[in-house]
């Protein structure tokens, strides 16, 4: 719904609850933002400089981020430029909501002239809130002095990947004992914050490292071989979806070159991690990019918006479908070296909503990888003892379908 209002301050709060009959409705947040951007551009005049400020409640940060993306893209298309230096027009955009609608309000000032436009679109009938009984279950898997990059459990034991070695442990009674070890000697030094990924393929395995690939088998006999490699990493999201992504061997992130399950090659912004999520009958990919945002892509990896930086840089998809769509696990933004947490989210109206309380860890989360089913592997460093620990974090539906 789009409405133009000249006497803004007198009628704003009334407009949160009432809109003139006959006005047209926007389809979604992107459509509303583009419509207001076009009106602001027409008010400013072609070639004008426009300065923009945004205001919203913290709970609407993800909606606001999507609106900013669409609004900023539509202004240049309408012949104006965004600039804080000597702007012709100042625009203040507020994101709000009432009982049935989301609201986008743009107040523009040009000299002594003022103009306000309000756009509204329906809120989804499905609201994402922490569901009764839905929770995260945390289980300690392994602890050691050296950094853990990843951990996996083939039928014959436990594989632990560290910067210096790959180790197969066998269970003896209630204890894990080292059975085989492969020293890792990279052709080039690891980056400052090395990352690694273990993948089980039948009785075999892959260990993906910066510029290095190790392959081998656990059964019927142990074998392992490591060699320099620039092959892309395989990123699973639960057991439903996967991507091939090129890892920057000199850094600790993916450089943006990806290949979809259908073989399409795409180039996106460099990212730390990616996860697939199902919502309202559609599949989406989420990527934690280097600028701290969560970029949203459709199943074909075409851009579909952005969400606010309410997460950390590690995300992982699961197969869990508690109460409807699937869940994605995400770390929270925090200070280096501090305690951390992992929380389950789902996507509603291309916004990211929490579904559980966070599973807490005694230090920073250094790795978060999907491990299939409803679980993910979390590696954390204890801020008190300095030891590294790997955990399984599982989405528990608690009776939800």
C-alpha positions in Angstrom: 0.0 0.0 0.0 1.4 3.4 -1.0 0.2 6.6 0.5 1.6 10.2 0.2 1.2 12.4 3.3 2.2 16.0 3.6 1.6 16.7 7.3 3.8 13.8 8.6 4.2 14.4 12.3 0.5 14.9 12.9 -0.6 11.7 11.3 2.3 9.2 11.6 1.0 7.1 14.5 -2.6 7.0 13.0 -1.1 5.7 9.8 0.3 2.7 11.7 -3.2 1.5 12.3 -5.2 2.9 9.4 -4.6 3.4 5.6 -6.9 5.1 3.1 -9.3 2.8 1.3 -8.5 2.2 -2.4 -4.7 2.5 -2.0 -2.7 -0.3 -3.7 -0.6 -2.8 -1.7 3.0 -3.7 -2.2 3.8 -7.3 -2.8 6.8 -7.6 -0.5 9.6 -5.6 1.2 11.6 -5.3 -2.0 8.6 -4.0 -4.0 7.7 -1.5 -1.3 11.3 -0.2 -1.1 11.6 0.2 -4.9 8.4 2.1 -5.0 9.4 4.5 -2.3 12.9 4.9 -3.9 11.3 5.9 -7.2 9.1 8.5 -5.5 12.0 9.9 -3.6 14.0 10.1 -6.9 11.2 11.9 -8.6 11.0 14.4 -5.7 14.8 14.9 -5.8 15.1 15.4 -9.6 17.4 13.6 -12.0 21.1 13.9 -11.2 20.4 15.0 -7.6 22.5 13.7 -4.6 20.4 11.9 -2.0 21.5 11.2 1.6 19.7 8.3 3.4 19.3 7.4 7.0 17.5 4.2 8.3 15.7 3.6 11.5 14.0 0.4 12.8 13.3 -1.7 15.8 16.0 -4.4 16.5 13.5 -7.2 15.8 13.0 -5.8 12.2 16.7 -5.7 11.4 16.5 -8.4 8.7 13.5 -6.7 7.1 15.4 -3.4 7.1 18.4 -5.0 5.5 16.3 -6.3 2.6 14.7 -2.9 2.2 18.0 -1.1 2.2 19.3 -3.4 -0.6 16.3 -2.8 -2.8 16.1 1.0 -2.0 19.8 1.6 -2.7 19.6 -0.3 -6.0 16.5 1.5 -7.2 17.8 5.1 -6.7 20.5 5.0 -9.4 18.1 3.3 -11.8 15.8 6.3 -11.3 18.6 8.8 -12.2 19.8 10.0 -8.8 23.0 9.2 -6.8 23.4 8.3 -3.1 25.9 10.6 -1.4 26.3 12.2 2.0 28.4 15.0 0.6 26.3 18.1 0.0 23.1 16.2 -0.7 20.1 17.8 -2.6 17.6 15.8 -0.6 17.8 14.1 2.8 15.7 11.0 3.1 14.8 9.3 6.5 13.4 5.8 6.1 11.7 4.0 9.0 10.8 0.3 9.1 7.9 -0.5 11.4 4.8 -2.8 11.7 1.3 -3.0 13.0 -0.8 -6.1 13.8 -1.3 -7.1 10.2 1.3 -5.3 8.1 4.9 -4.3 7.8 5.4 -0.6 7.1 8.1 1.4 5.3 8.0 5.2 5.8 10.2 7.6 3.8 10.4 11.2 4.8 12.2 13.4 2.2 13.4 17.0 2.8 14.5 19.4 0.0 15.1 22.9 1.2 11.7 24.0 2.7 9.8 21.2 1.0 8.8 18.0 2.8 7.2 14.9 1.5 6.4 11.6 3.1 5.4 8.3 1.6 4.3 5.1 3.3 4.3 1.6 1.9 2.8 -1.5 3.5 2.7 -5.2 2.7 1.0 -8.0 4.5 2.8 -9.9 7.3 3.0 -13.6 6.8 0.4 -15.6 8.6 3.3 -17.8 9.8 5.4 -16.0 12.4 8.6 -17.6 13.5 9.0 -17.7 17.3 10.7 -20.1 19.6 8.5 -23.1 19.4 7.6 -25.0 22.6 9.8 -28.1 22.9 12.1 -27.2 20.1 15.7 -27.0 21.4 19.4 -27.6 20.7 21.1 -30.6 22.3 24.9 -30.3 22.8 27.2 -33.3 23.2 31.0 -33.3 23.8 32.7 -35.5 21.3 36.5 -34.9 21.7 38.9 -32.6 23.5 42.6 -32.0 22.9 45.4 -29.4 23.2 46.0 -28.9 19.4 43.4 -27.1 17.3 40.6 -29.2 15.9 39.6 -28.4 12.4 36.9 -31.0 12.0 35.9 -34.5 13.3 34.0 -37.4 11.7 32.9 -40.8 12.7 33.3 -43.6 10.1 32.1 -47.1 11.1 35.6 -48.1 12.2 36.3 -45.2 14.6 36.8 -41.5 14.8 38.8 -39.2 12.5 40.2 -36.0 13.9 41.7 -33.3 11.6 44.2 -30.9 13.0 46.6 -28.5 11.4 49.6 -30.9 11.9 48.0 -34.3 11.4 45.0 -36.5 10.5 44.4 -39.2 13.1 42.2 -42.2 13.2 41.2 -43.3 16.7 39.8 -46.7 17.6 37.6 -47.3 20.6 39.1 -49.6 23.3 36.6 -50.1 26.0 35.4 -46.6 27.0 38.5 -44.9 25.7 39.7 -43.7 22.3 43.2 -44.8 21.3 45.2 -43.5 18.3 45.4 -46.2 15.6 46.8 -44.3 12.6 48.3 -40.9 12.1 49.2 -39.0 8.9 51.4 -36.0 9.4 50.4 -33.0 7.3 53.2 -31.1 5.5 51.7 -28.4 3.3 53.7 -27.1 0.3 53.0 -23.6 1.5 52.4 -22.4 5.1 48.8 -22.6 6.3 47.0 -19.3 6.6 46.9 -17.7 10.1 43.5 -19.1 10.9 43.5 -22.5 9.0 40.3 -24.3 8.2 39.7 -27.9 7.3 36.8 -30.2 6.4 36.3 -33.9 6.7 33.9 -35.8 4.3 33.0 -39.4 4.6 32.3 -41.2 1.3 31.2 -44.8 2.0 34.3 -46.5 3.6 36.5 -43.7 2.3 37.1 -40.1 3.3 38.4 -36.7 2.1 40.2 -34.2 4.2 40.0 -30.7 2.6 42.6 -28.2 3.6 43.9 -24.9 2.1 45.7 -26.0 -1.0 45.8 -29.6 0.0 43.6 -32.7 -0.4 43.9 -35.9 1.5 42.0 -39.0 0.4 41.9 -42.5 1.9 39.9 -45.3 3.3 39.2 -46.7 6.8 37.9 -50.1 5.7 38.8 -52.8 4.8 42.3 -51.4 5.5 43.6 -48.0 6.5 45.1 -45.9 3.7 45.7 -42.2 3.3 47.5 -39.9 0.8 47.8 -36.1 0.8 48.9 -33.9 -2.2 48.7 -30.3 -3.2 45.3 -29.5 -4.8 43.4 -26.5 -6.0 40.1 -28.4 -6.4 37.0 -26.8 -5.0 35.6 -27.9 -1.6 32.3 -29.7 -1.4 30.0 -27.9 1.0 27.0 -29.9 2.2 23.9 -28.5 3.9 22.5 -31.4 5.8 22.1 -34.2 3.3 19.8 -32.3 1.0 21.9 -29.8 -0.9 25.5 -29.1 -1.7 27.8 -26.6 -3.5 31.3 -26.8 -4.9 33.2 -23.7 -3.8 36.8 -22.6 -4.4 38.7 -21.9 -1.2 41.3 -19.2 -1.1 44.4 -21.2 0.0 46.1 -18.0 1.3 43.1 -16.9 3.4 40.4 -18.6 5.4 37.4 -18.1 3.2 35.8 -19.1 -0.2 36.7 -16.7 -3.0 33.1 -16.6 -4.5 33.5 -19.1 -7.4 30.8 -21.7 -6.9 29.1 -24.5 -8.8 25.5 -25.6 -8.1 24.2 -29.2 -8.0 22.9 -28.7 -11.5 26.4 -27.8 -12.8 25.8 -24.1 -13.1 28.9 -22.0 -12.4 28.4 -18.7 -10.6 30.5 -16.0 -9.1 29.3 -14.4 -5.8 30.9 -12.3 -3.2 33.6 -14.0 -1.2 32.1 -15.8 1.9 33.0 -17.7 5.0 30.3 -20.3 5.1 27.0 -21.3 3.3 23.8 -23.1 4.2 20.7 -24.2 2.4 17.3 -23.7 4.0 13.7 -24.6 3.0 11.0 -22.0 3.6 7.4 -21.8 2.4 8.0 -24.4 -0.3 11.2 -22.9 -1.7 14.9 -23.6 -1.3 17.3 -20.8 -0.5 21.0 -20.5 0.0 22.4 -18.3 2.7 26.0 -17.1 2.6 27.9 -15.3 5.4 30.0 -12.8 3.4 33.1 -10.9 4.4 31.2 -7.7 5.0 29.3 -9.3 7.9 26.0 -9.7 6.1 24.0 -12.8 5.2 23.4 -12.8 1.5 20.3 -14.7 0.3 20.2 -16.6 -3.0 17.5 -18.7 -4.6 18.1 -22.4 -5.5 19.9 -21.4 -8.7 22.2 -19.0 -6.8 20.6 -15.9 -8.2 20.6 -13.0 -5.6 17.4 -12.6 -3.7 18.3 -10.1 -1.0 20.3 -9.7 2.2 19.7 -10.1 5.9 21.2 -8.0 8.7 24.4 -9.0 10.4 22.7 -10.7 13.4 24.9 -13.8 13.0 28.6 -14.6 13.2 30.5 -15.9 10.2 29.8 -19.6 10.7 26.5 -21.1 9.5 25.4 -24.7 8.7 22.2 -26.3 7.3 20.4 -29.3 8.8 17.8 -31.8 7.6 15.5 -31.0 10.5 12.0 -29.8 9.6 10.6 -29.1 13.1 7.2 -27.5 12.6 7.6 -26.7 8.9 10.7 -25.4 7.1 14.2 -26.5 7.7 16.6 -24.9 10.2 20.0 -23.3 9.8 22.4 -23.2 12.8 24.5 -20.0 13.2 27.0 -18.6 15.6 26.4 -15.2 17.1 28.5 -12.1 16.5 30.9 -11.4 19.3 34.3 -10.3 20.5 37.3 -12.4 19.7 38.2 -14.8 22.5 34.8 -14.4 24.3 32.2 -17.1 25.0 30.1 -17.9 22.0 26.8 -19.6 21.2 25.0 -21.5 18.4 21.3 -20.9 17.7 18.7 -22.4 15.3 17.0 -20.1 12.8 14.5 -20.4 10.0 13.5 -18.0 7.2 10.1 -16.3 7.0 9.4 -13.7 4.3 13.1 -13.7 3.5 13.8 -12.6 7.1 15.8 -14.8 9.5 13.9 -15.6 12.8 15.3 -17.5 15.8 13.6 -20.8 16.8 15.6 -21.9 19.8 17.7 -20.5 22.7 21.4 -20.6 22.0 23.6 -23.5 22.9 26.4 -21.9 24.9 30.2 -22.6 24.6 33.0 -21.6 27.0 34.9 -19.8 24.3 34.8 -18.7 20.6 33.4 -21.1 18.0 36.1 -21.7 15.5 34.3 -24.1 13.1 30.7 -25.1 12.4 30.1 -27.8 9.8 27.0 -29.8 8.9 27.4 -33.4 9.9 24.2 -34.7 8.3 20.7 -35.3 9.6 19.7 -32.8 12.3 23.2 -32.3 13.6 26.3 -30.1 13.1 29.8 -30.3 14.4 30.9 -27.3 16.5 34.6 -26.7 17.4 35.2 -24.3 20.3 38.3 -23.2 22.2 37.8 -23.0 26.0 38.7 -19.5 27.0 39.8 -20.7 30.5 41.8 -23.9 29.8 42.9 -23.1 26.2 41.9 -26.6 25.0 39.9 -27.3 21.8 36.7 -29.3 21.9 34.4 -30.7 19.3 30.7 -31.0 20.0 27.7 -32.4 18.2 24.8 -29.9 18.2 21.4 -31.4 17.3 18.1 -29.9 16.6 15.5 -31.6 18.8 11.9 -31.2 17.6 10.3 -32.0 21.0 7.1 -33.5 19.5 6.8 -31.0 16.7 6.0 -32.6 13.3 
